C-alpha cells in the first residue's frame, strides 16, 4: 500500500513522458531498419536471389545509397533508385496516410471500428477508377486518367456522404456512419456492374481494387507527399482536441474544443489524404483500421503521441507487407494486408475479451 | 460572481423546450434543477454553458452575456460533469483529470507545465482519487469514475460546477459519496448547479431548488418552499406525504400512488391504533377505496401524523396523556358510524387500554371486529395481563383474527361483500 502511494507521489507527468519518448524512439529506429532492409530486399539482391544472373552486392548497395556510384552499376542504381526507393517511399506515405486518417476517424466517430474508408473514400474512388476502365482509353492516358478520376470520385462521394450526415450545419456522426455504409453499398454495386461490362479491362481494374504499389514512381511520390505530410501534421496538431472528443461532444465543448469545427476539418483532411493515396495505389484495406489499434496498445490513447506513432507504424507496416508481396510473386499488397490484418485483428479482439476487458 | 438567467427561451425546431425562464443564482449557492423527464432541465444546463444558444433571452455572468465570451473563457468559468463518461478507451485517471487543464494551455503546442501538474494533484486530492492515478479510468467503479470526472472539473479551476444528474447511475453508496463530496466543495465556496431527479437527495443536500415543468420555471426557493404536496401533485402528478427526515430534518417526500387503483366506495372502517401500528392499514384501506377513521391516538403519534396527511378523521388525545372519557366517547361514536372495526397491533398500556374496551363495545353493538396478530398480545401487554385477556375475550366472542394487511383486506372484503 505504501509502495503504491510512493509511486503515486512521484511526478506522473514525467513518467508518462519518459515512456512515450522511449516508445517513439523505438518506433523510429524500427522504421529506419525496415526501410533499409526493404531497399536491400528483392530480386537482384543483396537480400534475395539474383535476377537473371545480375546480382547487387551488399557493398554496391551501400555505396549507391551513400551517393558513390561504383563503376558498372547502372543496373543496380536503376533498381535501387528508380524501382525500389520510390516503391518504399510510396508505401511509406500511403501507409502513413491511411493510419493517420484512420486514427482521426476513430476519434471523430468515437468508434474503434471506423477506418478512413468509412466516409466513402474507397467506394467513390473505385467508381472513378472503374469508369476509366469502362471508357477503354489507352494505357498511357489511363495512367493519368485513373488516379485523377479516382480522386474526383473519392472527394465527390465523401462530400455527398457528409451532406447526408449533416443537418443545419451540425454533423451527426451516427447518421454519417450509416450514410457512409449505405452509399458504399450502392457504389459497390455500381462498380460490380461496370466490372461486368468492362470486359477486357477487368484484369487491370481488379488489380487496382485489390491495392497494389507495383507501378510506384517518383512522380506518384511527388504528388502525394505534400497532402499526406500536411494532413498528418494537422491531425497531430489537433491531438488534444481529439482526446476530449472521445469523451463526448458536450465535454469536448466544455473543455474549450469546438466539436463541429473539429469534425469537419478531420473529415476533410482524412478524405483528401486518403483520397490521393487510394487514387494511385487502389484500395488497401485494414491498415487504417488496425494500425491505430496496435499503436494504442503500445503508446496509449493520447493522440498527441498516438498520431505520430500510428503514422510511423502505418508506414512501417505497408513497407514491410509490400516487400513481402513483391518478394515471391508480384501479389497485390492489399491481399497481404488483409490476410495478415484480419487474423491479427481477431486475435486482438479475443485477447481483450479474455483479459476481461471492455467491448 | 452572480448568474442571471433572463427571459430565456429555447426550441428544438418547432418544439419549445424552455419558455421564458428567469432565475438568479448567487455565488456559493448549491442549486438543484428539478422536474419531470422532458421538463427542460438538461437543456437549461446546456444553455448555461453556452453549448446551446437560446432563442430569446440569455445568461449573464456578472452582467456579461455568456454568448459573447470565448470558448476558453467559458471553459474557465463553468466545468461540466455529465451523467456518465464513455469508457471505451484506455486513458488513465490521471490523464482524464489532466484534460481539465486544456482551457488553461497557452497554445496548441505547449505541453503541461508545473502549475498544471499541481492543479491536477490538488483536484485529485480533494476528490480522494489520488490512489487511482495510474489506474485505467474504464476499470474504476461508477462512483470512482464520477469522482475522477469531478476531479477533472476541479482541475479546470472553474467558478461554477454544472452537473447533469451526477448520481443517476450510482448505487446508494456512490450517490451519498458524490453528494457529500459536492457539499464539501460547495462549503469551500464553489457554486454548484446540478440537475437532480431524487427529491429527497436534493432536499437533503441542496440549498435551493428550481422546479421546472413543461419548459417553465414553476417554483424556486428552499426545499421547504418548493417541495409542498401541492407543487408535487401539480408537477409530477403524484400524491406525496411531506415529512422531515428524522436524521437531518431536511424535507423528505414519501410517494403514495399516482391514482387510486380502486374507486372509492366509502365503506367506513374504524381503526383502533397508536404507536405507528395503524399507518400501513390506514393507507391500505384508502387505496382499496374504504373511508377509514382512526382513534384514539395521541397528537404527534406517527399514526396521528399519517392520518392527518391522508385526510383521515382521527379521534385524538393530547400528547402522552391517557385516553380521556371524552375521547373514549367520541371513539365509540365513530365505531357506531362504521361498518367494521379493526384492532391494530398496538402496545397496550394504562393510557390506551380504553381502545381495547372500545373494541369489546363494538362487538356488543354487532359490528364485525378484526384483530391483527392476536397471538402477540402477551408481548405487548403492559397492563399485567389485562390486555391479553381482553383480546382473548374478543376472539372468543367472534372477532376475526388476521395476520397482515393483505389478510385483513381479503377478510374485510368477504365480510362486507366488497
Boltz contact constraints between the chains, C-beta under 6 A:
constraints:
  - contact:
      token1: [A, 8]
      token2: [B, 130]
      max_distance: 6.0
  - contact:
      token1: [A, 8]
      token2: [B, 133]
      max_distance: 6.0
  - contact:
      token1: [A, 12]
      token2: [B, 94]
      max_distance: 6.0
  - contact:
      token1: [A, 12]
      token2: [B, 133]
      max_distance: 6.0
  - contact:
      token1: [A, 13]
      token2: [B, 112]
      max_distance: 6.0
  - contact:
      token1: [A, 13]
      token2: [B, 117]
      max_distance: 6.0
  - contact:
      token1: [A, 237]
      token2: [B, 108]
      max_distance: 6.0
  - contact:
      token1: [A, 240]
      token2: [B, 102]
      max_distance: 6.0
  - contact:
      token1: [A, 244]
      token2: [B, 99]
      max_distance: 6.0
  - contact:
      token1: [A, 246]
      token2: [B, 89]
      max_distance: 6.0
  - contact:
      token1: [A, 247]
      token2: [B, 85]
      max_distance: 6.0
  - contact:
      token1: [A, 250]
      token2: [B, 51]
      max_distance: 6.0
  - contact:
      token1: [A, 253]
      token2: [B, 51]
      max_distance: 6.0
  - contact:
      token1: [A, 254]
      token2: [B, 49]
      max_distance: 6.0
  - contact:
      token1: [A, 254]
      token2: [B, 80]
      max_distance: 6.0
  - contact:
      token1: [A, 255]
      token2: [B, 75]
      max_distance: 6.0
  - contact:
      token1: [A, 255]
      token2: [B, 102]
      max_distance: 6.0
  - contact:
      token1: [A, 256]
      token2: [B, 71]
      max_distance: 6.0
  - contact:
      token1: [A, 256]
      token2: [B, 72]
      max_distance: 6.0
  - contact:
      token1: [A, 256]
      token2: [B, 75]
      max_distance: 6.0
  - contact:
      token1: [A, 256]
      token2: [B, 102]
      max_distance: 6.0
  - contact:
      token1: [A, 256]
      token2: [B, 103]
      max_distance: 6.0
  - contact:
      token1: [A, 301]
      token2: [B, 89]
      max_distance: 6.0
  - contact:
      token1: [A, 301]
      token2: [B, 90]
      max_distance: 6.0
  - contact:
      token1: [A, 301]
      token2: [B, 91]
      max_distance: 6.0
  - contact:
      token1: [A, 358]
      token2: [B, 88]
      max_distance: 6.0
  - contact:
      token1: [A, 358]
      token2: [B, 138]
      max_distance: 6.0
